[in-house]
């Protein structure tokens, strides 16, 4: 059997252990710094996205308020006879009322025969 006798000085062994520990510490420190930078970048991006969403929501609410404030006049298509009578009492003569009444009279005469 061949044996090799290696003598290791305890100071050299301690130096090798400390040096390898320092290299591992520096590598881990660099990795943690990269991760922190990446997290800060993601946080900034999320804040910008939330700010944009809030701005769009604000614009949407403003548009809704404008739509509520707008009063679109509603004009009924068919008017009742009572409304037309009130207009004629006020001095405004409605020609369509005469036509409606004449057509009703014609229909009643035709139905009578």
C-alpha positions, 0 to 999 in steps of 0.5 A, spaced: 500 500 500 502 506 498 500 512 502 501 519 501 503 523 507 500 530 507 502 535 512 497 541 512 499 547 516 493 549 521 494 556 519 493 555 511 487 550 512 484 556 516 486 561 511 483 556 505 476 556 509 476 563 511 477 565 503 472 560 501 467 563 506 468 570 503 467 568 496 461 564 498 458 570 502 460 575 496 456 571 491 450 571 495 450 578 497 451 579 489 445 575 488 441 578 494 442 585 491 440 583 484 433 580 487 432 587 491 433 591 484 428 586 481 423 587 486 424 594 486 423 595 479 417 590 479 414 595 485 415 601 481 411 598 475 406 596 479 405 603 482 405 606 475 400 601 473 395 602 479 396 610 478 394 609 471 388 604 473 386 610 478 386 615 473 382 611 468 377 610 473 377 617 475 376 619 467 370 614 467 367 617 473 367 624 470 364 621 464 358 618 468 357 624 472 357 628 465 352 623 462 347 624 468 348 632 468 345 632 461 338 632 460 336 630 453 329 632 452 324 627 451 318 628 446 313 623 446 311 621 439 304 620 441 300 625 444 293 624 448 287 628 446 287 632 453 293 635 451 291 637 445 285 640 447 289 644 453 293 647 447 287 649 443 284 652 449 291 656 450 290 659 443 294 654 439 290 651 434 293 644 432 292 642 425 293 634 427 288 634 432 283 636 427 286 630 422 285 625 428 278 627 430 276 627 422 279 620 421 275 618 427 269 621 425 270 617 418 271 611 421 265 611 426 261 613 420 264 607 416 263 602 421 256 604 422 254 602 415 
